[in-house]
Amino acid sequence: MSAERLQKVLYVEDDGDIRTIALLALETVGGLQVRACASGAEAVQAAPAFAPQLLLLDVMMPGMDGPTTLARLRELPATASVPVVFMTAKVQASEVEQYRALGAIGVITKPFDPMTLARQVQDLWAQRASA
């Protein structure tokens, strides 16, 4: 499992422009298979059939925020133990610690660089595998 190559990412972002840019960055630059969702509720619906290897969640979303979405995804057998990375513009040390306490393997700062986003995700995946 630790040497498993990352291929499938469930990405949740409510902002359509950011979602489009990240999707292009992850698929085109990173070669990943991505299921992009506009809300936490959509992610909870899509996750079981997609069977992601990694969850990439925006923190601040209307309705169900990132941490709440993660809690709901943890209730599903298909995503109960899937590693998670949060994306947020708020990267105070206390907030990063809060996300790590929720089980995040990393936090990616927004705005992100589309040319390096896939590498950041792959690096966090690799660190998880070697931990």
N, C-alpha and C positions, 0 to 999 in steps of 0.2 A: 504494500500500500504506500509506503513512504516514497518509493521511486515512481509512483504513478504520475503520469503526465497530466497536467490540468488541461481539460478540453471543454467542459460544460460549466457555464456560469449563469446563475439566475441573478439578473440585475434589476434593481427597483429604484426608480427615480421619477418623481412627479413632474419635473420640468421637461417638457417635450424637446426643447432645444438641447439641453444638456444630455438628455437620454439619447438623442440622435448622434451627437458628437461622440459620446462614450461608446455607443454601439459600433460606430464606424471604427473607432480606435481599437476596440477589443477584437472585432471580427476581421477587419481588413489589415490592420497593423499586427495584431496579436495572433491571428489565426484561430481564435476561439469560437466555439459555438455558444451563442448567447441568447437567452430568452429574456427580453426586456419587458418589464411591467411598469405601468404608470402609477400603481398604488400597492399598498400592502395587501389589500384584499385580493387584488388580481394575482399577486405573487403566491398567496396561500392557495388560490385555485389552481394555478399553473404548476406549482412545484412538484406535486406527486408524479404527474405524467412526464415532466421534463427530467426529473432525477438529477439535479445539479450536483457538481462536485464542490462548488464554492458559491456562497451567497455574497453579493455585493449590494449593500443597502445604503441608500441615502438616509441620513439621520432625521432631518426635518421635512416632514411631509404632512399634508392635511389629513385629518381622519386618523389613520394608523401611522404613527411615526416609525422610524427604523427599529428602535428597541422593542416596540410593541409588535411590529411585524416579525421580528426575530422570535419573540416569545410564542407567537402563533405558529410559526414554522417549526419551532422545537416540539410542538404538540403532534406533529405529523411524523409517522415512521420514516418517510422518505427523506426528511430533512432534520431529523432529531439530532444528528451528530455532524452535520455538514459544517465545515469551517465557514466563518463569516468575516468579512471586511466591511467596515463602515466608511462612508464618504461624507465629509462634512466641511463646512467653512469654519466651524467653531472647533479649534484645535488647542484649547487651553489644556495644560497638563492634567488638571482634575477631570476634564471631560474625557480625555484619552484613557485615563485610568478607569473611568466609569464604563467605557465601551469594552475595555479589556476584562473588566469584572464580569461583563455579560458574556464573555467568551470570545471576543473578537481577536483574531490573529494579527490584526493591523488596522490602521486608520489612514485613509488617503485624503489629503487636503484638497478642497475645492477653492478656487478653480484649479483644475488639473491640466497637465500638458497632454494633449491627445496623442502626441508621438511617443510618450513614455508611459502612458497609463497601463497598457498591456504588460510592459516589463515590470512595473510596480506590482501588479497583481500576481504575475508569475514569480517574482522574488518573494512575496509574502507566502505564496503557496510552497515554494521551496524551503523557506525557513520553517514553516509548519511541519514539513516532512522531516526535517533534520532535528527538530526539537525533541 
